[in-house]
Amino acid sequence: MLTLRSITIASAIIFVSLSSCGYYSTTSRTAGDIEYVSVPYLDNETPEPNIEIEITQRIIDGLIEDNTLKVVSDQDADAILEGKIVEYRNDPFTFSKNSTENIQAEQYRLIIGLRVSLFNQKKNEYVWENKIIKSHGDYYLESSGTVEQNYEKALDNIYTDLVNGILSNTVQDW
C-alpha cells in the first residue's frame, strides 16, 4: 500500500531528476555575436610552396563540418580568421648505421606552426590574437611491413591537429 510519504518521496526524486536535465542551451558556442566567419588564404612565410592552399582549405572544411559558424565571404562575415604559416621543418628524428658504418636518418619529424587571429568586424577588435598553433608528425622514408607512416599520412595528421587547434580556439567548449 502506498503511503503519502512514499508518494511524496517518489515525486521529489522524479522532479529532481527531470529538472537536472531540463536546461539545454542553444546559444552559440562562439565568442559573442559571431555567426559568420571568413577564412582568407593564410600567408606562407615558409619555404614550402603552396602549403597555405591545403591548410586554408582544411580549416574551411573543418569549420563547415563543425557547423557552429557559417563560412562566408569577407564582406558578409562577422569575423575574419587571419593567419600565417610561420614554421615548416622536416628534421631527421631517428638514425641507424648501415653496413658501411654510415649514419642514416630512418625517421623524420615534420613540424608545422601557424600564427592565427580572429578579428570581429562588428566590434572592430580581435577576439583573440597571434595564437601559435603547432603540430608535428613522424614518418619513415621506407615502409617496413608493420610501419605504414609515410610523409603524406604524417602531413594529414598534422593538418587535422592544426584544424582542431583552430576550432578549439574559435568555437568554445559546451
Phi, psi and omega in degrees: 000132180278134178258164178299324180294315181292326176293318179296316179296315179298318178297319180294318179296315178297317180298314180297317180298314182288323182290331179289337178262359188282340183263125176218124182265132175253013178290161182297149177266015183251176179290110172061236190263023183273119176240331184237133183230146174250143180231087176289163179304137175293150171282143180250108179259020180246165177283353182282115186288140171064011180294333181296331181293310181294316181295316179300315180296322178295322178296313179301312180300320179296319178294320179295316180295319179296322173067017174278318177249147176263132179273123183223181177287165181306314185291337180263358188273145169282328183217156178238129175270109182258148178191166179222145169270114187252351181212134171214111179229144178230088190259139171300139188239316174232153186230160173215162175260136176267185187297338179263016178067017174276139176275133184224141178288132176257322185232143179240153174245120178262128182234130177230132180234141178240152168240115186232154179218150175244115183256122178275110182289329180296317183264353181056047179207160179279135172285314170210154191219140173053042175283135176266123176238123187227147176214160177221158176215141180257147178209162179250144177290323180239135177284146183233057177070289182275339182261116181242021182271101178255180183303314183297319178291320177298316179297318178299317178296321178296313179304316180298315179297318180296316179298316179298323176296318178293316179298320181291333176277328185273319183249115184288155176293159180299000000 
